[in-house]
Amino acid sequence: MAMLPAALEYFLDEEVSDLVYSIVITVASTLTTAVFAGCAEETVHRWNHGEQHAPLREILGALPPILLPLIGVGILQAFTVAFGFVLLIVPGLIFLAWFSLAGPVVVAERTSLVGALRRSRELVLGNTWRVLAVVVIALAAAALVGGLLSLIAGALDIDHERTFTLALGEALTLPLEGLALPVMYWRLRAMEDGDPAAA
């Protein structure tokens, strides 16, 4: 699933308008991040509660019941963020920060799809810029890796689309953002519970 944005970059018709193209890629990218972050939440949860060597089989076994809700909340989150970007860049970035924890929320708290977005916003409010900084750093890392791949492909005289290498860079750095978001979720949960060490 991490390769979904890259695959869309590769297969999307060049005749598609820039607006439609941007919306499709934003939706795909947000969806994959939400699903990955939700799946990673199980690992972070166990680690956060002292289980540092959880068997992979147990972690994978916990995923099937939450996979469909994760995909659902990922799609809802993706279209909400894309809508924000259609309005203007700033609302898109704010929505991106507010709803970035929806994946971990739906796994940890077993909320409804809309409830996950609402709960994510509730946790992020007051820390919007901090959360946005984490997301932007992850996006910048993806752009950097994609740019390096593009330079390497150019140096080797390999025919490529720059947008494809950027999407590939995002796929390669997805684990960074996917793990950062559940960590941020538990940090904000601790702050909400009044833990001074989490501030």
C-alpha positions as CSV (number, residue, x, y, z in Angstrom):
1,M,0.0,0.0,0.0
2,A,3.0,2.3,0.6
3,M,3.5,2.3,-3.2
4,L,0.0,3.5,-4.0
5,P,1.0,7.2,-4.6
6,A,3.9,6.1,-6.7
7,A,1.8,3.7,-8.7
8,L,-0.8,6.5,-9.3
9,E,2.0,8.9,-10.4
10,Y,3.1,6.3,-12.9
11,F,-0.3,5.3,-14.3
12,L,-2.2,8.6,-14.2
13,D,-3.0,9.9,-17.7
14,E,-1.0,13.0,-18.6
15,E,-4.2,14.5,-19.9
16,V,-5.6,14.8,-16.4
17,S,-5.8,18.4,-15.1
18,D,-3.3,19.6,-12.5
19,L,-6.1,20.1,-10.0
20,V,-7.5,16.6,-10.4
21,Y,-4.0,15.2,-10.4
22,S,-3.1,17.0,-7.1
23,I,-6.3,15.9,-5.4
24,V,-5.8,12.2,-6.4
25,I,-2.2,12.2,-5.2
26,T,-3.2,14.0,-1.9
27,V,-5.9,11.5,-1.3
28,A,-3.7,8.5,-2.0
29,S,-0.8,9.9,0.1
30,T,-3.0,10.7,3.1
31,L,-4.8,7.4,2.9
32,T,-1.6,5.3,2.9
33,T,-0.2,7.4,5.8
34,A,-3.4,7.0,7.9
35,V,-3.5,3.2,7.4
36,F,0.3,2.8,8.0
37,A,0.1,5.0,11.2
38,G,-2.9,3.0,12.4
39,C,-1.1,-0.3,11.9
40,A,2.1,1.1,13.5
41,E,0.0,2.1,16.5
42,E,-0.2,-1.5,17.7
43,T,3.6,-1.7,17.9
44,V,4.0,1.7,19.5
45,H,1.2,0.9,22.0
46,R,2.9,-2.3,23.2
47,W,6.3,-0.5,23.3
48,N,4.8,2.4,25.3
49,H,3.4,-0.1,27.8
50,G,6.7,-1.8,28.4
51,E,6.4,-4.7,25.9
52,Q,9.6,-4.0,24.0
53,H,9.8,-7.3,22.1
54,A,6.2,-8.1,21.0
55,P,6.1,-11.1,18.6
56,L,5.4,-10.0,15.1
57,R,2.8,-12.7,14.8
58,E,0.8,-11.1,17.6
59,I,1.0,-7.7,16.1
60,L,-0.1,-8.9,12.7
61,G,-2.8,-10.9,14.3
62,A,-4.3,-7.8,15.8
63,L,-4.6,-6.0,12.4
64,P,-7.5,-7.8,10.6
65,P,-10.3,-6.5,12.8
66,I,-9.1,-2.9,12.5
67,L,-8.1,-2.9,8.8
68,L,-11.5,-2.0,7.3
69,P,-12.1,0.8,9.9
70,L,-8.6,2.1,9.2
71,I,-9.1,2.2,5.4
72,G,-12.5,3.9,6.0
73,V,-11.0,6.6,8.3
74,G,-8.1,7.0,5.9
75,I,-10.4,7.7,3.0
76,L,-12.5,10.2,5.1
77,Q,-9.3,11.9,6.3
78,A,-7.9,12.0,2.8
79,F,-10.9,13.7,1.2
80,T,-11.2,16.1,4.1
81,V,-7.5,17.2,3.7
82,A,-7.8,17.3,-0.1
83,F,-10.9,19.5,0.3
84,G,-8.9,21.8,2.6
85,F,-6.2,22.1,-0.1
86,V,-8.8,22.9,-2.8
87,L,-10.0,25.8,-0.6
88,L,-6.5,27.2,0.1
89,I,-3.1,25.9,1.1
90,V,-3.5,27.0,4.8
91,P,-6.8,25.2,5.5
92,G,-5.3,22.1,3.9
93,L,-2.3,22.2,6.2
94,I,-4.5,22.8,9.3
95,F,-6.7,19.9,8.4
96,L,-3.6,17.8,7.8
97,A,-2.4,18.5,11.3
98,W,-5.9,18.2,13.0
99,F,-6.7,14.9,11.4
100,S,-3.3,13.3,11.3
101,L,-3.9,11.2,14.4
102,A,-7.1,9.6,13.1
103,G,-5.4,6.3,12.2
104,P,-3.9,5.8,15.7
105,V,-7.2,7.0,17.3
106,V,-9.4,4.5,15.5
107,V,-7.0,1.6,16.5
108,A,-6.4,2.7,20.1
109,E,-9.9,4.0,21.0
110,R,-12.1,1.9,18.6
111,T,-14.1,5.0,17.7
112,S,-16.4,5.6,14.7
113,L,-14.9,7.1,11.5
114,V,-16.2,10.6,12.2
115,G,-15.4,10.1,15.9
116,A,-11.8,9.4,15.0
117,L,-11.5,12.7,13.1
118,R,-13.2,14.6,15.9
119,R,-11.0,12.9,18.6
120,S,-7.8,13.6,16.5
121,R,-8.7,17.3,16.3
122,E,-9.4,17.4,20.0
123,L,-6.0,16.0,20.8
124,V,-4.1,18.2,18.4
125,L,-5.8,21.5,19.3
126,G,-3.3,23.5,21.3
127,N,-0.5,21.6,19.6
128,T,-1.4,22.1,16.0
129,W,1.9,23.7,15.0
130,R,3.9,21.0,16.8
131,V,2.0,18.2,15.0
132,L,2.2,20.0,11.7
133,A,6.0,20.4,12.1
134,V,6.3,16.6,12.5
135,V,4.2,16.0,9.3
136,V,6.1,18.7,7.3
137,I,9.5,17.2,8.4
138,A,8.3,13.8,7.1
139,L,7.1,15.3,3.9
140,A,10.4,17.2,3.5
141,A,12.3,13.9,4.1
142,A,10.2,12.3,1.4
143,A,10.9,15.2,-1.0
144,L,14.7,15.0,-0.3
145,V,14.8,11.2,-0.9
146,G,12.7,11.7,-4.1
147,G,15.0,14.4,-5.3
148,L,18.1,12.3,-4.6
149,L,16.5,9.4,-6.6
150,S,15.7,11.8,-9.4
151,L,19.3,13.0,-9.5
152,I,20.6,9.4,-9.4
153,A,18.3,8.4,-12.2
154,G,19.4,11.4,-14.2
155,A,23.1,10.7,-13.7
156,L,22.5,7.1,-14.8
157,D,20.6,8.3,-17.8
158,I,17.5,6.4,-16.8
159,D,14.3,7.7,-18.3
160,H,12.0,8.8,-15.4
161,E,9.3,11.3,-14.3
162,R,10.4,13.5,-11.5
163,T,6.9,13.2,-9.9
164,F,7.3,9.5,-9.9
165,T,10.6,9.6,-8.0
166,L,9.1,12.0,-5.5
167,A,6.2,9.6,-4.9
168,L,8.7,6.8,-4.6
169,G,10.6,8.9,-2.0
170,E,7.4,9.3,-0.1
171,A,6.9,5.5,-0.1
172,L,10.4,4.9,1.2
173,T,10.0,7.4,4.0
174,L,6.4,6.4,5.0
175,P,7.6,4.4,8.0
176,L,9.2,7.6,9.5
177,E,5.8,9.4,9.5
178,G,3.9,6.2,10.2
179,L,5.8,5.7,13.4
180,A,6.0,9.3,14.4
181,L,2.2,9.8,14.4
182,P,1.4,7.0,17.0
183,V,4.2,8.3,19.2
184,M,2.7,11.8,18.9
185,Y,-0.7,10.4,19.7
186,W,0.5,8.7,22.9
187,R,2.4,11.9,23.9
188,L,-0.7,14.0,23.5
189,R,-2.8,11.4,25.4
190,A,-0.3,11.7,28.3
191,M,-0.4,15.5,28.2
192,E,-4.2,15.3,28.2
193,D,-4.0,13.1,31.3
194,G,-1.8,15.7,33.0
195,D,1.6,13.8,32.7
196,P,4.2,16.6,33.1
197,A,6.9,14.4,31.5
198,A,5.0,14.4,28.2
199,A,4.9,18.2,27.8
